[in-house]
Amino acid sequence: MNSVMFQTAAGILKPIMLLFAVFLFLRGHNAPGGGFVAGLVAASGFCLDAFAYGAANARRSLGVAPQFLIAAGLIVALFSGIPGLIYEQSYLTGLWGVVTLPVFGEFKLGTPLFFDAGVFMVVLGVTLLFILTLLEERH
Amino acid sequence: MTLYLLIAIVSPFLAAAMSVPVVRLAPRASGWILALAPLATFGVLCVPLLLPEHPLPVHLSLPWIPSLGIHFSLQLDALSQSFALLISGIGVLIAIYAGAYLKGDPRLGRFLVCLFAFMGAMLGVVLSGDLLTLFIFWELTSITSYLLIGFDHHKPEARASALQALLVTGGGGLAMLAGFILLGEIAGSYAFTDLLAASGAIQAHTLYPVVFALILLGACTKSAQFPFHFWLPNAMAAPTPVSAYLHSSTMVKAGVFLLARMHPMLGDTQLWHAALTTIGATTAVVGGYLALRQSIMKPLLAYTTVSALGLLVACLGLGTPAALKAMMLFLFVHAFYKAGLFMVAGTLDHETGEKNAEKLGGLARVMPLTMIGAGLTALSMAGLPPLLGFIGKEVLYETAIDLWESQAQAGLYALLVAAFVAANLGNVFAALLVGWRPFWGRPPALLSHAHEGPPALWLGPLLLGALSLACGLYANPLADALIAPAAAVMQGAPVPVKLVLWHGLNPALYLSGVTLAGGLLIFLARNPLRRGLALLARADAAGPEAAYGGALGLLQWTARTQTRILQNGYLRVYLLVIIAFVVVLPGSALLFRPEVLRPSPGSSFDPFGTVLVLTIMAGAVAVTLMHTRLAAVACLGLIGCGISLVYVLYGAPDLAMTQFVIEILTVVLFILVLHRLPSFTHVSSRAVRLRDAIFAGIAGTFMALLVYAAVNVEFGSHISWYYLENSQPKAHGRDIVNTILVDFRALDTLGEITVLAVAALGALALLRLRPDREDGQ
């Protein structure tokens, strides 16, 4: 779409949506949000990009193929269950530890975060795979 | 000793894993290097023979699925030792042979992977200590042999043969699993030691005939017993090392092993004797008869294998100590000569390019070592002294003749003797055709380039021939070390075994003479005989293989027809079918139990909700009235957004958020797809629209009623409370929807994202790989 207004708006909105996706992802465990919806929001951001500047541009800014994201997400989610096995609990048992960082102070980090990151990547990959492929079919 | 047991079973699998790199690093020596793995197994299995401080049996049981009482359990007793020594010992020769047979073939690595995986699976079958472990390895042999038989997958007949073997043996395996589970339920355990203790109760149980029939089906399909014998000769599509291995010492012996293993638990009943003896004797005769029609070496040997397997099963059916002794002895005899002769047939094919024994001749001068190996193994097959085959045949005949003379039903046992003789006639014929015909007489002109193969090709037959000779001359070490203990395991009591070459002039010896003379006569008169048998071959059209073909055709026809009806490609028909099922099945429940539809006590008028519901309903009506697809999709979006507002209103912000984003993305996807569709040119007729309206109306009403009923259902226990109480302490999160998704029920989520990924790949394939596009993008 060669509308200047749309392209300008997309340029501003896309980073905001991606940031919002990160925000949703991180707050997920304690408040509404999480990997699934964050993946969808991030996909919407790239989708806007694809509509404004073309699918090729969206692919470039994504950096990797959506199929790769799907595979990587599945692998991350699969592997996030293994620490549970190592500690002789059942597969996918959540393990938590406290991490202290200089600026942010201390916060809790657990294997479900990695699992959720896997979900995020799969959802983002699947959505973009559908949309980008269909968009390229037009030409 | 349990460690040895693990080494024995792991080393072939290790060789399978190492095959590809070894072939890449040392393509010429790969067969010799990898043969070390079965050699290690062989050596380890010899330990109990050499060191008396390691007595048999040895058990090893590792928990596998403890909650179901399933263990990975191994057991080494004299019976499994005999089988395992044959499998690993001949495995060594086959590995060496295969390295030379497929020398320079780029697929050698892949071939050896399958071969060693098969070897490991087969060792697993004979070394398993309970029914379920046995079943797992049993199925693994079916799968690996499928890969091996179909190794030349560019040939349609190889693929068809592989599929046939898989379907026949896999089908039998399923029946066997059912039998195993029944057996386990009756005895309360799957372990062989427990089953042995419960054998009395098993045989007295009312379900015994069912158990027996199911397990027999598994054994008969695997061991190519009549009427399932047809897959074995077809499996000759495999490369020769496979034929030599699978069809001499291993895969086909799995069924025999199973019956031998089951003998002390299920044997010694009228049913067992009658069924096994009849099936075995029939198979022996049918195999011998079918062998006479062949002149191509591999199918010829395959049919004699069928006949030999029949003899083994018949002996197990008889079940007397003498018969069990004869069975164990014949097992060794057959493995030695059949593996050797298959390798000879492969070497001849490899060096001359000729598979038909009738077109060969005079090769003794150019291939002397192969000739010696072939001669010795063929003499053993024909049952001539002083080879082991002679003793094997004598013991078989003696067993049958003794029963004929001592038992009441003399007529039946006379038939058995006749069947044994008939099977051995086929053996004599085959031995002459493979062991004599190619090597002597005048050489055909086109064979002038033939020469001796490399050591790897003649080592196997030569060694097995020498072994047949040595064991024939000194049979008692073999008998004391392996045959007597194995027969004792099957019998449940010690079995005296004394093997001598010279039995004196007795009926068995006369029968041997008759067999030999008859076999020679058949061999000399084979050409007119084959012409006569060719007429009989027309009866094959009514044989079991034709039945298999018919059943397969029927299955494919059913699949095609039902796919044409159900998967007809019309999306509207799919939707109608799905909606109809959803409405009819749960809907009938609502009809029969109208009491669930009582008004809920706490309901009151909610103005905000009412406005939302009216908006959604207006959207739904508007969808049907729109004249362009885009407008219809926009109206659908209205419905979706309305629903996400409902979620907001009733306290499900997570759902609302997700629903809202999904709604937007769905509209985007719709637009991308709709763009490609032609505009409305053909609008459905009034009748079709009326039908759709009725369907939609019923479905909508049903869903409304269902929701209304669901609101009033009172759950016995509130699972929500569990999550509310535990999400913070156990999952470290305050948002229970998220803790459920990524922690409490993370496995579900993992399954869901996997489905999502697979669906996306499927969609990608549909969009990108269309057959009408030639660029193949």
Contacts between the chains, C-beta under 8 A, distances in Angstrom:
chain1	res1	chain2	res2	distance
A	24	B	657	7.9
A	28	B	735	7.0
A	28	B	738	5.1
A	28	B	742	7.9
A	29	B	732	7.1
A	29	B	733	3.8
A	29	B	734	7.5
A	29	B	735	6.3
A	29	B	738	5.5
A	29	B	739	6.9
A	29	B	742	7.6
A	30	B	733	5.6
A	30	B	734	4.2
A	30	B	735	5.6
A	31	B	734	7.1
A	31	B	735	5.5
A	32	B	653	4.2
A	32	B	654	4.5
A	32	B	657	5.9
A	32	B	735	6.2
A	32	B	737	7.4
A	32	B	738	7.9
A	33	B	654	7.7
A	33	B	657	7.6
A	33	B	735	7.6
A	33	B	738	7.2
A	34	B	654	7.3
A	34	B	735	7.6
A	34	B	737	7.7
A	34	B	738	4.5
A	34	B	741	6.4
A	34	B	742	7.1
A	35	B	742	7.3
A	36	B	658	6.2
A	36	B	741	7.1
A	37	B	654	7.4
A	37	B	657	5.2
A	37	B	658	4.7
A	37	B	661	6.1
A	40	B	658	6.8
A	40	B	661	4.1
A	40	B	662	6.5
A	40	B	665	6.4
A	41	B	661	5.9
A	43	B	665	6.7
A	44	B	661	6.4
A	44	B	664	6.5
A	44	B	665	6.4
A	47	B	665	7.1
A	47	B	668	6.1
A	66	B	760	7.8
A	67	B	761	7.3
A	67	B	764	7.2
A	70	B	757	4.7
A	70	B	760	6.2
A	70	B	761	7.6
A	71	B	757	7.6
A	73	B	753	7.0
A	73	B	757	7.7
A	74	B	753	6.6
A	74	B	754	6.4
A	74	B	757	5.7
A	77	B	749	7.9
A	77	B	750	5.7
A	77	B	753	6.3
A	78	B	750	7.1
A	81	B	746	7.1
A	81	B	750	7.4
A	91	B	747	7.4
A	92	B	746	4.4
A	92	B	747	5.7
A	92	B	750	7.1
A	94	B	731	6.1
A	94	B	732	7.3
A	94	B	742	7.7
A	94	B	743	4.6
A	94	B	746	7.6
A	96	B	732	5.2
A	108	B	732	5.8
A	110	B	732	6.1
A	112	B	731	7.2
A	112	B	733	7.8
A	112	B	739	7.9
A	112	B	742	4.2
A	112	B	743	5.0
A	112	B	746	7.0
A	115	B	742	5.0
A	115	B	746	5.8
A	115	B	749	7.5
A	115	B	750	7.8
A	116	B	738	7.8
A	116	B	741	7.9
A	116	B	742	4.9
A	118	B	753	7.1
A	119	B	741	7.7
A	119	B	742	7.2
A	119	B	749	6.4
A	119	B	753	5.6
A	122	B	753	4.3
A	122	B	756	6.0
A	122	B	757	5.7
A	123	B	753	7.4
A	123	B	756	7.2
A	125	B	757	7.6
A	125	B	760	7.2
A	126	B	756	5.1
A	126	B	757	6.5
A	126	B	759	7.5
A	126	B	760	4.1
A	127	B	665	6.1
A	129	B	760	4.8
A	129	B	763	7.3
A	129	B	764	6.0
A	130	B	669	6.0
A	130	B	760	6.6
A	130	B	763	6.2
A	131	B	665	7.5
A	131	B	668	6.4
A	131	B	669	6.5
A	131	B	672	6.8
A	133	B	763	7.5
A	133	B	764	6.0
A	133	B	767	5.0
A	133	B	768	6.9
A	134	B	669	6.8
A	134	B	672	4.0
A	134	B	673	6.4
A	134	B	767	7.0
A	135	B	672	6.1
A	137	B	672	7.9
A	137	B	676	6.9
A	137	B	767	6.2
A	138	B	672	7.5
A	138	B	675	6.5
A	138	B	676	7.5
